[in-house]
Amino acid sequence: MKNDSELAQRLRRRGFLGVAAGTTAAALLGTAGAGTARAAEAADPGRASAPAGRGGPLLPPGRLGVQLYSLRDQVSTAGFARVFAELEKYGYDEIEFAGYTQGTAGPITLPELRRLVRDSGLRAVGSHVGYYSDDPTAYTFATSLGQVLDDAAELGLKHIGTASGPFRYGDTVDAWKRAAEDFNTYGAAAKERGITFYQHNHAEEFSFASDRPDVRLYDVLLAETDPHLVSLEMDIYWAYCAQFRFSVRPDGKPAPFDPIDYVLKQPHRYPLFHVKDGEHDPSTRDGYRMTDVGDGDIDYQRFIGGVERLARHRHGSRSHHWIAEHDNPADSLSFARRSAAHLRSLRAKPDC
């Protein structure tokens, strides 16, 4: 493990301490306002027409996904096939698994599940699996790495990750260095099979080390994981909640950050995004109340536009996957339909 001075040097070199948008990021983001196309729920909600004076679709073609956790109630009662048919009708291209049964009645094999995805016209882009467990037989990366990767390969997944925070060993700098070593190990094993390992954040990843109030834990994760082995799936909603909660260090010093700056500095590390929305409410712990995508205050015109513009300018292609999610929707099918309609309605600025 590296000592603290070496870590600090790496953090400074990679630009994670006090992340702030530079002139390039500002130019890429422009002054786009929030999308206002909530009325785009029409007969064909997945293919809304462009408002006057706007360019083509903001989302890259073929990259709109949904996390099946949001539809767990429908999967458990109606089954995967019927849910997949609805998602394709709404205009989705991809799905991300949250388990391979989700309470469905009767057994289903991985080849059957892969066939259902294919027959629906969708693609399975990733899956969430637990990081570790005290049960040595549990289905997690730490306890069943080979089986987890075998199953991902069986399903034809290009990405396999965890939504567990890297708190296995605690919340100190050294604890997160150890977790980063675990992730590098999983990433190396996944890479051997042509699969990318990723970690999905919640708000707490952006908190500060208990032994170093000047070090944000997410910065340790980024500095200590090998970018060739470990990718990130930014949950944009939770990153904005973290911005609300953790923009002041425990010692009282300001530590503001903008979630998109992390992506603009290393866009290649973020192949996947969770697109959640929330109404700003400073009376709550997280500063937001989760909503269907398009009903909240997170500026996805700015966020998606900035990331996709940078991807095209730097690489000549668009490689990001945008995955809609709501942890507890009042009506999961309505959430999926309305969220797809909103995201499909967003238009790129003419110069995008």
C-alpha positions as CSV (number, residue, x, y, z in Angstrom):
1,M,0.0,0.0,0.0
2,K,1.1,3.5,-0.7
3,N,1.7,5.9,2.2
4,D,-0.4,9.1,2.7
5,S,2.1,11.4,1.1
6,E,2.2,9.3,-2.1
7,L,-1.6,9.2,-2.1
8,A,-1.9,13.0,-1.7
9,Q,0.6,13.4,-4.6
10,R,-1.6,11.1,-6.8
11,L,-4.8,12.9,-5.8
12,R,-3.2,16.2,-6.8
13,R,-1.9,14.9,-10.0
14,R,-5.2,13.4,-11.1
15,G,-7.0,16.6,-10.1
16,F,-9.5,15.1,-7.6
17,L,-8.9,17.4,-4.6
18,G,-11.2,20.3,-4.9
19,V,-12.5,19.3,-8.3
20,A,-13.6,22.3,-10.3
21,A,-14.6,22.8,-13.9
22,G,-12.0,24.3,-16.1
23,T,-12.4,26.3,-19.3
24,T,-12.7,23.2,-21.4
25,A,-15.5,21.9,-19.2
26,A,-17.3,25.2,-19.2
27,A,-17.1,25.4,-23.0
28,L,-18.5,21.9,-23.4
29,L,-21.3,22.5,-21.0
30,G,-22.4,25.8,-22.4
31,T,-25.5,27.4,-20.9
32,A,-28.1,24.7,-21.6
33,G,-31.0,24.8,-19.3
34,A,-33.0,22.0,-17.9
35,G,-35.2,20.0,-20.3
36,T,-38.8,21.0,-20.1
37,A,-40.4,18.3,-22.3
38,R,-42.5,16.5,-19.8
39,A,-45.4,16.7,-22.2
40,A,-43.6,14.3,-24.6
41,E,-45.8,11.4,-23.4
42,A,-47.6,10.8,-26.6
43,A,-48.7,7.8,-28.5
44,D,-45.0,7.0,-29.3
45,P,-43.3,8.1,-26.1
46,G,-39.9,6.7,-27.0
47,R,-39.5,8.8,-30.1
48,A,-40.6,12.4,-29.3
49,S,-40.1,15.0,-32.1
50,A,-37.6,17.7,-31.8
51,P,-38.7,21.1,-30.4
52,A,-38.2,24.0,-32.8
53,G,-34.6,25.4,-32.9
54,R,-33.1,22.2,-31.4
55,G,-30.8,19.6,-32.9
56,G,-31.1,15.8,-32.9
57,P,-31.7,13.6,-29.9
58,L,-29.4,14.3,-26.9
59,L,-29.1,10.6,-26.0
60,P,-26.7,8.6,-28.2
61,P,-28.6,6.1,-30.3
62,G,-29.1,2.7,-28.8
63,R,-28.0,3.7,-25.3
64,L,-31.2,4.3,-23.3
65,G,-31.5,1.6,-20.5
66,V,-33.4,0.9,-17.4
67,Q,-32.4,-0.8,-14.1
68,L,-34.7,-3.7,-13.5
69,Y,-34.7,-3.1,-9.8
70,S,-37.1,-0.3,-10.5
71,L,-39.5,-2.8,-12.0
72,R,-39.0,-5.6,-9.5
73,D,-42.8,-5.7,-8.7
74,Q,-43.7,-6.2,-12.3
75,V,-41.0,-8.8,-12.9
76,S,-42.1,-10.8,-9.9
77,T,-45.8,-10.9,-11.0
78,A,-45.8,-10.6,-14.8
79,G,-42.3,-12.2,-15.5
80,F,-39.4,-11.0,-17.5
81,A,-40.8,-11.5,-21.0
82,R,-43.9,-9.2,-20.4
83,V,-41.8,-6.6,-18.7
84,F,-39.2,-6.7,-21.6
85,A,-42.0,-6.3,-24.1
86,E,-43.3,-3.2,-22.3
87,L,-39.8,-1.7,-22.1
88,E,-39.2,-2.1,-25.8
89,K,-42.5,-0.5,-26.5
90,Y,-41.5,2.5,-24.4
91,G,-38.3,3.0,-26.5
92,Y,-35.7,1.4,-24.3
93,D,-32.6,-0.2,-25.9
94,E,-31.0,-1.8,-22.9
95,I,-31.6,-3.3,-19.4
96,E,-29.4,-3.7,-16.4
97,F,-30.0,-6.7,-14.1
98,A,-30.5,-6.6,-10.3
99,G,-30.4,-10.3,-9.9
100,Y,-31.4,-13.0,-12.4
101,T,-34.7,-14.2,-10.9
102,Q,-36.2,-11.1,-9.0
103,G,-38.9,-13.3,-7.5
104,T,-40.3,-14.7,-10.7
105,A,-42.5,-17.7,-10.3
106,G,-40.7,-20.9,-11.2
107,P,-37.0,-21.4,-12.1
108,I,-35.4,-19.7,-15.1
109,T,-32.0,-20.6,-16.5
110,L,-29.5,-18.1,-17.7
111,P,-29.7,-19.3,-21.3
112,E,-33.5,-18.8,-21.1
113,L,-33.0,-15.3,-19.7
114,R,-30.5,-14.4,-22.4
115,R,-32.9,-15.6,-25.0
116,L,-35.8,-13.6,-23.6
117,V,-33.6,-10.4,-23.7
118,R,-32.6,-11.1,-27.3
119,D,-36.1,-11.9,-28.4
120,S,-37.4,-8.7,-26.9
121,G,-35.0,-6.6,-29.0
122,L,-33.2,-5.4,-25.9
123,R,-29.6,-5.8,-24.8
124,A,-28.4,-6.7,-21.3
125,V,-25.6,-4.1,-20.5
126,G,-24.7,-5.0,-16.9
127,S,-25.7,-6.4,-13.6
128,H,-25.4,-5.6,-9.9
129,V,-23.9,-8.2,-7.6
130,G,-22.9,-7.8,-3.9
131,Y,-19.4,-6.9,-3.0
132,Y,-18.8,-9.2,0.1
133,S,-20.6,-11.2,2.7
134,D,-19.8,-13.0,6.0
135,D,-21.5,-16.0,4.5
136,P,-18.8,-17.9,2.6
137,T,-21.4,-19.4,0.2
138,A,-23.0,-16.1,-0.6
139,Y,-23.2,-14.9,-4.2
140,T,-20.8,-11.9,-4.0
141,F,-17.6,-10.9,-5.7
142,A,-15.6,-11.7,-2.6
143,T,-17.0,-15.1,-2.0
144,S,-18.1,-16.4,-5.5
145,L,-16.0,-14.5,-8.0
146,G,-15.7,-17.3,-10.5
147,Q,-19.4,-18.1,-10.5
148,V,-20.3,-14.4,-10.8
149,L,-18.1,-14.0,-13.8
150,D,-19.2,-17.3,-15.3
151,D,-22.9,-16.1,-15.1
152,A,-22.0,-12.8,-16.6
153,A,-20.3,-14.5,-19.5
154,E,-23.3,-16.9,-19.9
155,L,-25.6,-13.8,-20.2
156,G,-23.3,-12.1,-22.7
157,L,-22.7,-9.1,-20.4
158,K,-20.0,-6.6,-21.2
159,H,-20.1,-5.1,-17.7
160,I,-20.6,-6.6,-14.2
161,G,-20.5,-4.5,-11.1
162,T,-21.6,-3.8,-7.5
163,A,-23.7,-1.2,-5.9
164,S,-22.1,-1.9,-2.5
165,G,-20.0,0.9,-1.1
166,P,-16.3,0.2,-0.5
167,F,-16.7,0.2,3.3
168,R,-15.8,-3.4,3.8
169,Y,-12.7,-2.5,5.9
170,G,-14.0,0.8,7.3
171,D,-13.9,4.4,6.4
172,T,-10.2,5.3,6.7
173,V,-7.9,6.0,3.9
174,D,-6.1,2.6,4.4
175,A,-9.5,0.9,4.5
176,W,-10.4,2.2,1.1
177,K,-7.0,1.4,-0.3
178,R,-7.7,-2.2,0.7
179,A,-11.1,-2.1,-0.9
180,A,-9.5,-0.7,-4.0
181,E,-7.1,-3.6,-4.1
182,D,-10.2,-6.0,-4.0
183,F,-11.8,-4.1,-6.9
184,N,-8.5,-4.3,-8.9
185,T,-8.5,-8.1,-8.3
186,Y,-12.1,-8.4,-9.5
187,G,-11.4,-6.1,-12.5
188,A,-8.4,-8.2,-13.5
189,A,-10.4,-11.4,-13.4
190,A,-13.3,-9.8,-15.3
191,K,-10.9,-8.4,-18.0
192,E,-9.6,-11.9,-18.7
193,R,-13.1,-12.8,-19.8
194,G,-13.6,-9.6,-21.8
195,I,-15.9,-8.1,-19.2
196,T,-15.5,-4.7,-17.4
197,F,-15.9,-4.5,-13.6
198,Y,-17.6,-1.4,-12.2
199,Q,-18.7,0.2,-9.0
200,H,-22.0,2.1,-8.5
201,N,-22.0,4.9,-5.9
202,H,-24.5,6.2,-3.4
203,A,-24.0,9.4,-1.5
204,E,-21.7,8.1,1.2
205,E,-18.8,7.4,-1.2
206,F,-18.3,11.2,-1.4
207,S,-17.9,11.6,2.4
208,F,-14.6,12.1,4.1
209,A,-12.1,9.7,5.6
210,S,-12.5,9.4,9.3
211,D,-8.8,9.7,9.8
212,R,-8.2,12.4,7.2
213,P,-10.9,15.0,7.1
214,D,-9.2,16.6,4.1
215,V,-9.5,13.5,1.9
216,R,-12.8,12.6,0.2
217,L,-13.2,8.8,0.1
218,Y,-14.3,8.8,-3.5
219,D,-11.0,10.4,-4.5
220,V,-9.2,7.6,-2.8
221,L,-11.2,5.0,-4.7
222,L,-10.4,6.7,-8.0
223,A,-6.7,7.2,-7.2
224,E,-6.2,3.6,-6.0
225,T,-8.1,1.6,-8.6
226,D,-6.5,0.8,-11.9
227,P,-8.4,2.7,-14.6
228,H,-7.7,-0.3,-17.0
229,L,-9.4,-2.6,-14.6
230,V,-12.1,-0.7,-12.7
231,S,-14.8,1.5,-14.1
232,L,-17.5,3.6,-12.4
233,E,-21.2,3.8,-12.8
234,M,-22.2,7.2,-11.5
235,D,-25.6,7.3,-10.0
236,I,-26.2,11.0,-10.8
237,Y,-29.0,11.4,-8.2
238,W,-26.9,10.2,-5.3
239,A,-24.0,12.2,-6.5
240,Y,-26.1,15.4,-6.3
241,C,-27.3,14.3,-2.9
242,A,-23.7,14.0,-1.9
243,Q,-23.0,17.5,-3.3
244,F,-25.7,18.7,-0.8
245,R,-24.4,16.6,2.1
246,F,-20.6,16.7,1.7
247,S,-19.6,20.1,0.3
248,V,-18.2,21.0,3.7
249,R,-15.4,19.0,5.4
250,P,-15.8,17.6,8.9
251,D,-13.4,20.4,10.1
252,G,-15.7,23.0,8.7
253,K,-13.7,23.9,5.6
254,P,-15.6,24.3,2.3
255,A,-15.2,21.4,-0.2
256,P,-17.6,22.1,-3.0
257,F,-17.8,19.9,-6.0
258,D,-19.9,19.4,-9.1
259,P,-20.6,15.7,-10.0
260,I,-20.1,16.2,-13.7
261,D,-16.6,17.5,-13.2
262,Y,-15.5,14.0,-12.2
263,V,-16.8,12.6,-15.4
264,L,-15.4,15.4,-17.6
265,K,-11.9,14.8,-16.2
266,Q,-12.0,11.0,-16.9
267,P,-14.9,10.2,-19.2
268,H,-13.4,6.9,-20.1
269,R,-13.9,5.7,-16.5
270,Y,-17.7,6.1,-16.7
271,P,-19.2,3.8,-19.3
272,L,-22.5,3.6,-17.3
273,F,-24.8,6.1,-15.6
274,H,-27.9,5.8,-13.4
275,V,-30.3,8.5,-14.4
276,K,-32.5,9.3,-11.4
277,D,-34.3,12.6,-10.7
278,G,-35.2,14.4,-7.6
279,E,-37.0,17.5,-6.4
280,H,-34.7,19.7,-4.4
281,D,-35.8,19.8,-0.7
282,P,-33.2,21.2,1.7
283,S,-35.3,20.1,4.7
284,T,-34.4,16.4,4.0
285,R,-31.1,14.7,4.9
286,D,-30.2,14.2,1.2
287,G,-31.4,17.5,-0.1
288,Y,-33.7,15.8,-2.7
289,R,-36.8,13.7,-2.9
290,M,-36.6,11.0,-5.6
291,T,-39.0,11.4,-8.6
292,D,-39.6,10.0,-12.0
293,V,-37.0,11.2,-14.5
294,G,-38.2,14.6,-15.8
295,D,-40.2,15.6,-12.8
296,G,-37.3,16.8,-10.7
297,D,-34.7,19.5,-10.6
298,I,-31.5,17.7,-11.9
299,D,-30.5,19.3,-15.1
300,Y,-30.1,16.4,-17.5
301,Q,-29.9,18.6,-20.5
302,R,-26.7,20.0,-19.1
303,F,-25.3,16.7,-17.7
304,I,-26.0,14.4,-20.6
305,G,-25.2,17.1,-23.1
306,G,-21.9,17.9,-21.5
307,V,-20.8,14.3,-21.2
308,E,-21.8,13.3,-24.7
309,R,-20.3,16.4,-26.3
310,L,-17.0,15.6,-24.7
311,A,-17.2,12.0,-25.7
312,R,-17.7,13.0,-29.4
313,H,-15.0,15.7,-29.4
314,R,-12.4,13.5,-27.8
315,H,-13.1,10.1,-29.2
316,G,-15.4,10.7,-32.3
317,S,-17.9,8.3,-30.8
318,R,-20.4,8.0,-28.0
319,S,-19.8,5.2,-25.6
320,H,-21.9,5.9,-22.5
321,H,-25.0,4.0,-21.4
322,W,-27.8,6.0,-19.7
323,I,-29.9,3.9,-17.4
324,A,-33.1,5.2,-15.9
325,E,-33.9,4.2,-12.3
326,H,-36.2,5.0,-9.4
327,D,-35.7,3.1,-6.1
328,N,-39.3,3.0,-5.1
329,P,-41.7,4.3,-7.9
330,A,-45.3,4.6,-7.1
331,D,-46.1,2.9,-10.4
332,S,-43.1,1.2,-11.9
333,L,-44.5,0.9,-15.5
334,S,-45.6,4.5,-15.4
335,F,-42.1,5.5,-14.2
336,A,-40.4,3.6,-17.0
337,R,-42.8,5.0,-19.7
338,R,-42.6,8.6,-18.5
339,S,-38.8,8.5,-17.9
340,A,-38.1,7.2,-21.4
341,A,-40.4,9.8,-22.9
342,H,-38.6,12.6,-21.1
343,L,-35.1,11.4,-21.9
344,R,-36.0,10.7,-25.6
345,S,-37.4,14.2,-25.8
346,L,-34.2,16.0,-24.9
347,R,-32.5,17.5,-27.9
348,A,-28.9,18.4,-28.5
349,K,-28.0,22.0,-29.1
350,P,-27.2,22.6,-32.8
351,D,-23.5,22.6,-32.2
352,C,-23.5,19.2,-30.4
